Amino acid sequence: MRVRTTVILAGSLAVSACQSGTTSQAVSDRNSEFGCIAGTVGGAIVGGLIGSTIGAGTGQVLAVGGGIAGGGFVGNRLACK
């Protein structure tokens, strides 16, 4: 349980760093790239956590892998518009 809390907290902090404001174009591009990466990683973390609650044994390993892949894809699509 402690690991899940740490992973959720780290993912939340990574995604919360994606703030926008009035900045130069170079800084804006860098923030956009960071937001894209944070969305992908955050989605993969959340997907992996959801997948870890499904099944047991080999089925759970496959569910975690699928959750990581699916969550990363969805997070990327949401953050990298």
Buried (B, 14 or more C-beta within 10 A) or exposed (E): EEEEEEBBEEBEEBBEEBEEEEEEEEEEEEBBEBBBBBBBBBBBBBBBBBBBEEEEEEEBEEBBEBBBBBBBBBBBEBBEE
